[in-house]
Amino acid sequence: MFKKILLDCGNSADTQMLGNVIDFCRKTQGKLTAVNVFQPPSRSIQDYFKSRKMDLEDLLLKNREEDFREALQKAGGSREEIDTVVRWGIEFIEIIKQAQKDGSDLVVTSARDSDNFPDSTAMHLLRKCPCPVWIHRGYLWKGAIRILAAVQADPSDEVKMELDRKVLRYATALSETLRGKLHIAHCWTGYLESVVSHRLFNEKEADEYLEHARKESEDAFKKLTRSVDLPQGVRTAMPHGDPGILIPGYVAEKRMDILVMGSVARTGIPGLFIGNTAEKIAASIDCSVLAIKPDGFESPVK
């Protein structure tokens, strides 16, 4: 499941993240490829260096290799266990192209803004990369790892149910690899609750309907979890309300280290290849995120 791992290094090498990913690859016996992406220089910059008989690309490559070797040494890795690639262009596009070329099982990127929330590159990868994307925040691998799988458990939509099963399989694999503790959460709501709460329905009718909706959600949730081979001791939760609010709250309260969630493709709508709820959650939590695409997802990046 995690055999071909691509690490997005941007235009530098984060020593802590590099060490984390090397350790993860050792645990999974996966092959790691570290990719640096540089923005192509303008024509005037190229001409400037050419006029001085200097190869700008060669200078950048040599400088990058020197920096990478230093970061690798600090991270406790060896040059032999990592392939390195340098690409020129827009970062998220080049990362996706490299992942497609390599047939990567996982892309690892970082949250680089000042508040440690996903930057534009991470969000573009979350929306458009065809393989799972891990937005990594570098404080893992110490102590008990807590992993939360967030699922929809919607029995009326088999595509979403299959994506949920995929989320649970990935969360289980992470739990086994990292020897972590797995939690599974499903946020339920009744169909058109605002209508039921209208004065045309009395309190008893509203309560009976919500109990019916809760029972239906519970049955679907149990059916989903029984359809996947989960590890022993899994904790489940079924809070009532908006997942965009409740999942970040659960992450904070239970001090989750990794959130695994599905991202739902919206074919034909440019820039909307991940549900708004998933984006909202990814932007409002401070733990690592592993986003899983549905089977058959096609990236707009070719």
N, C-alpha and C positions, 0 to 999 in steps of 0.2 A: 504493500500500500504506500509506503514511503521509501521507494528505492531510487528514484531520480529526483534529487532536491536541488532547486535553483535558488540561490541567495542573491537578492537585489542589494548591491552595495552602493548604489548611487554613483557618485564620483569620488568616494573615499572608502575606508574600511573601518567599521565600528568594531573595536576589539572585543568588547563584551558580547555583542550579538554574534560575532564570528565564533567565539568560543562556545556559546550556547548551541549554535547550529552544528558545529563540529561534533560536540558531545551527543547531540540528538542523532546525527548520522551514524555515529559509532553504535548507538543503541539499536538503531534500525538496520544497521549494515547497509545503509544507503550510500549512493555516490553523490558527492557534493560538487556543484559547479557554481563558482562565485562570478558574478557579472558586474562590471563597472560600465556605466553609461556616461559618456561625455557629450555635451552639446557641441555640434560642429562649429568651428570658429568662423567668423565672418571672412569675406574675401579680403578685406583690408588687413586683417590680422594675419592671414595666410601670406599675403604679399609682403608684409613687414618681415616675417621670419625668412621668407625665400630670399629677400634682398640681402639678408645677412648669411645666406647659404646655410640655414638651419632648418632641419626637418621637424616641424612642430609636432606632428603625430608621433614621431619617434621619441621626441623629448617627453611627451606626455606618457607614452607607454613605459619608458624607462623609469620615470618618476613614480608612476602608479605601481610598477612591480616592486620598486624599493619600499614604498609605503606598505604594500600588501605583505611583503616578507616580514617587515617589522611588526605589523599587527598580528600576523600569523604566529610569530615567535612568542609574543605576549599572550596570545590566546591558547598556547600549548598545542598547536597543530603542526603538522608536517606538510611540506610542499607536495609530497607524493600523493596525499589523500584528497587533494582538491584540484579540480580543473579550473582554469581561469579564462574568462572571455572579456574582451573590451569591445563595446559597440558605440557607434556614434549616432546621435539622434535624440528624439524625445524619450525620456526614461521609460514611461509605462509601455509605450509602443515597442521599444526594443526589448524590454523584458518579456513581453508577451510573445514576440517573434522568436526569441531564443527558447522560451518554454515550448512553443509549438515545434520548433526544430528538434529539440532534444526529447520530446515526448515526456516532459516533466510530470511527476506525480504531485509535486507541491512547489509553490513559490513562496519564499519567505521574504518579507519586506519589513520596514520599520515605520513607526510613527515618529515623524521628524519635526512636528511643529513645536512651538515654545511650551505648549501645555501638554505635550506628549499624546495628543490626539492625532488621528490619521490625517496626513497631509494629502494634497491633491493626487500625488502619484499613487499612494496607497488606496485611495477611494476609486481611482480609475482602474486599478488592478482588481479591486473588489467587484466592480461592475462588469469588467470586460475580459478578464483572464479566464480561459477555458478550464484550467485545472484549479484545485483548491488553493486558496491564498491565506497565508498566515501573516497577520499584522502583529509583529512581535514587539513586546515590551520587555526589556532585558533584565528581568529579575527572577527568572525561572530557575529551576533545577536545585532549589534549596528548600529542604523540608518537604512536607507532604504537599503534593500538587493537587489542587482542586479543579476539577473539570466540569463545566456545565454544558449540557446539550439542550438547546432550546428547540422545541418541535411544535408544529401546528396541529397535528392529529386531526386532519379534516377528512373524514371518510367519504365525502362527496367528491373528492378530487384525487384520483389515483396518482397523478403526477406529483402532487404535493406529498402524498403518503409515501411514495417511493423515495422522494427527496428526504423525508423524515427518517426513513430506514437507513438511507445513506449517511445522514448526519450521525445516527446512533452507531453505525459501524465504524465511522472515523473516530468518534468520541471514545468508543471502546478500545480501538487500536491505540489511541493516545494514552488512555488509562493504563493499558497493559505495558506499553513501552516505558512510560514514566513512573509506573507503580503509583498511580494517582488514585484519588477518590472521585468516583463519577456520580454526578447529580443530573437528573433529567427534569426539565420544567415544561409544562404546557399551560399557557394562559387561556382560559376559556371565557367566552361571553355568550349570552343568549342572542338569537337573531332579533334585531330591532327591539332591543331592550327599552329604548326611549319610548316606543309605542306602547309597550306593556305597562310602563310606569305612568301612562297618561290617565287622567281621571275617569276615562271610560271603563277602565279596569279597576276593580276593587283590590284591596291589599292582598286578600286571600288568593284571588285569581293570578295576580302578579307573582306571588310567592310560589304558587303551584307551577306556573310556567317556568320560572327560573330553576326550580328544582328539577323539572323535566329536562331542561337544557343542560344543567350540570351533570345529570345522570348520563345523558347521551355523550357528553364530552368525556366523562370518566370511562365509559365503555370503550369509546374510540381510542383513548389514551392507553388503556390496558391492552387492547388488541394490538396496538402498535408496538408496545414494549415487549409483548410476548412473541412478536414476529421476528425479533432479532436476538441473537445469542449474546446476552449481556453478562458482565462479570457479577460475581457475588457481592452483596452489600450495597447495591445501587440505591441511592436515595431519590425519591420522586416527589414532585410538588405540582399542585394544580391550582395556582392562584386565579382569582376572578378579576378580570379587568384587561386593560390595554397592555400588550407585551412591550410596547415602546417605553412604558413607564415601569412596569413590574420587573422585567428582566434586568435592567440596570440596577434596580433596587435590590434584587436577589443577589446579583454579582457583588454589590457593595456589602450587603449584610453578611453574606456567607464567605466573603473574602475569596472569591473565585480567582484562579490564576489564568484559566483559559475558557473562553466561551466558544462553543462550536455551534454554528447555525447555518441554515440553508439560505441561499440567495435565489430568488425566483426570477427566471428570465422573462422579459417582456418583449417578445419578438416584434420587430417593426417600429419600435419607438426608440429613436437614437438617444443614447445616454441614460436610458432607464432599464438597465439589465439586472437591476437588483431592487428588491422591494424597498419602498420608502421606510418601512418599519425597520428593516435590517440596517439600512444606512443610519437611521436615527439611533439605533442601539449602538452601532459601532462607534459613532461619534460621541457617545455619552458615557462610556465606561473606560476604566483605566487598566483593564487586564488585556492579555493577548486575545486575538480573535482568529478563529479558523473558519473561513467561509467556504461552503460547499455548493457547487453548481449542480443543477439537475442534469441527468443523462441527456445527451443530445444537444447540450448548449453549444452554440456556435459563436465564437468571438467576432466582433465587428472588425477586429484587427487582422489583416491577412498578410 
